[in-house]
Amino acid sequence: MRPGIPAVSLYGIPFCKLGFADTVQVLVEAVESRTPTQVITANPIMVMEGLENPAYLAMLQRAEIIVPDGAGVVWATGYIGKPVAEKVAGIELMHELIRIGETRGWRVYLLGTDPATIRQAAAELQERYPQATLAGYRDGYFRSDQDADVIEEIRRAAPDLLFVGRGSDTQEPWIDRYKEQLGVPLIMGVGGSLDILAGKLKRAPGWMIKLRLEWFYRLVKEPTRYKRMLVLPKFALKVMKERDKLK
């Protein structure tokens, strides 16, 4: 976590305690400072992966800022008496940063999902934010031996904002490995947000989000995620069992 950002540690992972508006301000300052900043929008599944995988945990700890993009994280920090201000959804951060970028001349690059979907996401971005500068886009289906070519393509595009949607097991480690080479001021893993932007997936209704049931909506819409979702009750039980240690 970048020095000066208030955080709460959950199993060694520093979550930003700021609310949405203050988080946006921190990220705007990061873009303006031109210092490569990795934003991780973390949830309980990623916390549990960090507990089982030391390399993944170390990667999380190297990130400049981790926001609580998961109702389970918000609940857990409150349960141990060290609450974050609120859930800070990655998809909302993405849209707000693009909106701000319209007025500041920021360049945006989209990286991820399949070729047809990323083209549609790019088209939707331009329609929704007509003043935004789309520096480029490409799909996320590339091999590790193509990393150098992808990095060079992004460097030539010179974006201020890079949104990567390749799945948390791939996108965060990839960003961590190459953020210095990429030289982009702000890089954020956004998972399925590019699919939502393209209209391929739909986000949960507002009332479900307020009731912290977005995870349930995604499970109904994408039943193949059930194995990942099984981690959620394990996370909750672990936090309840180890509450005193976590305080």
Wavefront OBJ file of the C-alpha trace (Angstrom):
o trace
v 0.000 0.000 0.000
v 1.292 3.426 -0.896
v 2.389 5.396 2.221
v -0.180 7.841 3.532
v -3.247 5.830 2.510
v -5.215 4.677 5.576
v -5.556 0.915 5.546
v -6.727 -2.059 7.556
v -4.860 -5.350 7.401
v -6.879 -8.504 6.800
v -4.652 -11.590 6.857
v -1.707 -9.421 5.878
v -3.528 -7.760 2.978
v -3.806 -3.965 3.376
v -7.266 -2.763 2.354
v -7.806 0.947 1.758
v -10.212 2.325 4.374
v -11.365 5.284 2.288
v -14.838 5.647 0.826
v -15.521 5.867 -2.893
v -15.103 9.628 -3.333
v -11.848 9.796 -1.377
v -10.503 6.748 -3.209
v -11.221 8.434 -6.526
v -9.304 11.505 -5.376
v -6.295 9.368 -4.442
v -6.364 7.738 -7.881
v -6.709 11.058 -9.687
v -3.619 12.281 -7.847
v -1.820 9.061 -8.820
v -2.547 9.671 -12.502
v -1.442 13.285 -12.287
v 1.785 12.291 -10.500
v 2.648 9.915 -13.389
v 3.847 7.213 -10.974
v 2.865 3.660 -12.023
v 0.068 2.619 -9.663
v -1.518 -0.805 -9.518
v -5.089 -0.827 -8.216
v -6.418 -4.182 -7.039
v -10.143 -4.546 -6.449
v -10.043 -7.438 -4.015
v -12.700 -9.784 -2.671
v -12.764 -12.752 -0.239
v -11.816 -15.195 -2.989
v -8.586 -13.295 -3.541
v -7.933 -13.114 0.210
v -8.250 -16.887 0.484
v -6.009 -17.373 -2.554
v -3.406 -15.224 -0.818
v -3.578 -17.413 2.286
v -2.953 -20.535 0.227
v -0.403 -19.090 -2.191
v 2.555 -17.128 -0.715
v 3.519 -15.746 -4.138
v -0.004 -14.417 -4.675
v -0.021 -12.859 -1.194
v 3.311 -11.148 -1.865
v 1.909 -9.818 -5.133
v -1.112 -8.367 -3.318
v 1.139 -6.741 -0.745
v 3.199 -5.041 -3.464
v 0.169 -3.267 -4.958
v 0.012 0.492 -4.457
v -3.653 0.354 -3.424
v -6.170 -2.417 -2.705
v -9.845 -1.480 -2.515
v -12.581 -3.602 -0.888
v -14.574 -4.724 -3.927
v -16.543 -7.393 -2.136
v -19.323 -7.373 0.451
v -17.472 -10.100 2.341
v -14.432 -7.885 2.865
v -16.621 -5.023 4.098
v -18.356 -7.401 6.516
v -15.094 -8.948 7.730
v -13.354 -5.653 8.485
v -16.408 -4.485 10.405
v -16.664 -7.799 12.241
v -13.115 -7.513 13.559
v -13.678 -3.899 14.590
v -11.554 -2.259 11.886
v -14.158 -1.257 9.302
v -13.491 0.186 5.880
v -15.749 3.085 4.918
v -17.724 1.163 2.302
v -17.518 -1.225 -0.600
v -15.623 0.367 -3.482
v -16.690 -1.411 -6.655
v -14.124 -1.687 -9.410
v -16.655 -1.180 -12.185
v -17.787 2.090 -10.606
v -14.186 3.235 -10.210
v -13.543 2.455 -13.858
v -16.496 4.520 -15.039
v -15.717 7.433 -12.733
v -12.074 7.568 -13.823
v -13.068 7.521 -17.483
v -15.607 10.287 -16.821
v -12.961 12.416 -15.091
v -10.513 11.595 -17.845
v -12.859 13.147 -20.398
v -12.245 16.562 -18.855
v -8.522 16.087 -18.351
v -7.490 14.645 -21.682
v -6.542 11.254 -20.241
v -5.956 8.404 -22.658
v -7.670 5.049 -21.995
v -6.584 1.550 -23.018
v -8.720 -1.593 -22.646
v -7.044 -5.009 -22.412
v -8.916 -8.253 -21.957
v -11.814 -10.600 -22.753
v -12.308 -12.012 -26.272
v -11.800 -10.135 -29.570
v -15.478 -9.494 -30.329
v -16.304 -8.410 -26.784
v -13.383 -6.008 -26.444
v -14.340 -4.359 -29.746
v -17.875 -3.896 -28.455
v -16.588 -2.599 -25.103
v -14.460 -0.020 -26.936
v -17.441 1.061 -29.021
v -19.648 1.388 -25.931
v -16.985 3.423 -24.145
v -16.803 5.887 -27.020
v -20.593 6.161 -27.187
v -21.030 6.633 -23.445
v -18.046 8.971 -23.063
v -17.773 10.812 -26.391
v -15.034 13.145 -25.143
v -12.840 10.302 -23.862
v -9.657 9.494 -25.756
v -9.469 5.764 -26.471
v -5.761 5.122 -26.929
v -6.306 1.518 -27.960
v -7.622 -1.918 -27.072
v -6.875 -5.583 -27.589
v -8.202 -8.910 -26.363
v -6.734 -10.781 -23.423
v -6.117 -14.045 -25.228
v -2.383 -13.875 -25.630
v 0.359 -16.248 -24.514
v 3.211 -15.413 -22.165
v 5.618 -15.423 -25.115
v 3.570 -12.553 -26.569
v 3.850 -10.379 -23.458
v 6.674 -8.273 -24.885
v 4.638 -7.439 -27.994
v 1.588 -6.502 -25.913
v 3.688 -4.309 -23.627
v 5.254 -2.533 -26.608
v 1.818 -1.969 -28.153
v 0.556 -0.397 -24.927
v 3.681 1.726 -24.503
v 3.231 3.115 -28.021
v -0.389 3.972 -27.214
v 0.812 5.878 -24.107
v -2.395 5.592 -22.038
v -2.996 7.250 -18.677
v -5.495 4.573 -17.651
v -5.109 0.860 -18.417
v -8.013 -1.452 -17.524
v -7.200 -5.162 -17.630
v -9.906 -7.830 -17.660
v -8.293 -11.262 -17.711
v -9.518 -12.894 -14.479
v -7.996 -12.370 -11.036
v -5.671 -15.377 -11.328
v -4.053 -13.862 -14.424
v -4.610 -10.120 -14.504
v -3.183 -9.070 -11.139
v 0.041 -11.117 -11.431
v 0.480 -9.880 -15.011
v 0.078 -6.251 -13.964
v 2.433 -6.748 -11.024
v 5.068 -8.295 -13.265
v 4.991 -5.644 -15.968
v 3.710 -2.384 -14.455
v 7.141 -0.757 -14.450
v 7.744 -1.717 -18.091
v 4.271 -0.571 -19.106
v 4.856 2.874 -17.597
v 1.131 3.607 -17.315
v 0.210 5.925 -14.406
v -2.799 3.866 -13.323
v -3.404 0.187 -14.058
v -6.430 -1.600 -12.651
v -7.651 -5.167 -12.950
v -11.376 -5.038 -13.701
v -12.309 -8.688 -14.240
v -15.703 -8.999 -15.900
v -16.307 -5.243 -16.035
v -15.269 -5.135 -19.687
v -17.891 -7.788 -20.472
v -20.487 -5.678 -18.639
v -19.380 -2.559 -20.508
v -19.818 -4.464 -23.770
v -23.274 -5.656 -22.748
v -22.227 -9.306 -22.745
v -22.966 -9.559 -19.023
v -25.331 -7.577 -16.821
v -24.601 -6.212 -13.394
v -26.897 -7.073 -10.509
v -29.929 -4.791 -9.912
v -29.334 -1.922 -7.495
v -31.465 -3.462 -4.749
v -29.372 -6.649 -4.786
v -26.161 -4.615 -4.617
v -27.517 -2.705 -1.594
v -28.387 -5.990 0.113
v -24.869 -7.295 -0.637
v -26.261 -10.023 -2.896
v -24.312 -9.192 -6.033
v -22.365 -12.444 -5.592
v -25.666 -14.397 -5.664
v -26.784 -12.657 -8.857
v -23.515 -13.548 -10.554
v -23.830 -17.156 -9.412
v -27.344 -17.408 -10.884
v -26.205 -15.841 -14.161
v -22.922 -17.772 -14.278
v -23.511 -21.111 -12.502
v -20.084 -22.337 -13.572
v -18.703 -19.983 -10.887
v -20.077 -22.167 -8.091
v -16.701 -23.694 -7.257
v -15.241 -20.219 -6.742
v -18.260 -19.215 -4.679
v -17.738 -22.119 -2.291
v -14.814 -20.127 -0.928
v -17.160 -17.461 0.484
v -18.612 -19.488 3.393
v -15.118 -20.798 4.164
v -13.884 -17.216 4.361
v -16.748 -16.174 6.650
v -16.243 -19.123 8.993
v -12.503 -18.484 9.132
v -13.005 -14.822 10.056
v -15.547 -15.703 12.755
v -13.278 -18.386 14.190
v -10.189 -16.156 14.194
v -11.821 -12.841 15.112
v -9.718 -12.268 18.235
v -6.472 -12.910 16.337
v -7.473 -10.480 13.610
v -8.306 -7.574 15.909
l 1 2 3 4 5 6 7 8 9 10 11 12 13 14 15 16 17 18 19 20 21 22 23 24 25 26 27 28 29 30 31 32 33 34 35 36 37 38 39 40 41 42 43 44 45 46 47 48 49 50 51 52 53 54 55 56 57 58 59 60 61 62 63 64 65 66 67 68 69 70 71 72 73 74 75 76 77 78 79 80 81 82 83 84 85 86 87 88 89 90 91 92 93 94 95 96 97 98 99 100 101 102 103 104 105 106 107 108 109 110 111 112 113 114 115 116 117 118 119 120 121 122 123 124 125 126 127 128 129 130 131 132 133 134 135 136 137 138 139 140 141 142 143 144 145 146 147 148 149 150 151 152 153 154 155 156 157 158 159 160 161 162 163 164 165 166 167 168 169 170 171 172 173 174 175 176 177 178 179 180 181 182 183 184 185 186 187 188 189 190 191 192 193 194 195 196 197 198 199 200 201 202 203 204 205 206 207 208 209 210 211 212 213 214 215 216 217 218 219 220 221 222 223 224 225 226 227 228 229 230 231 232 233 234 235 236 237 238 239 240 241 242 243 244 245 246 247
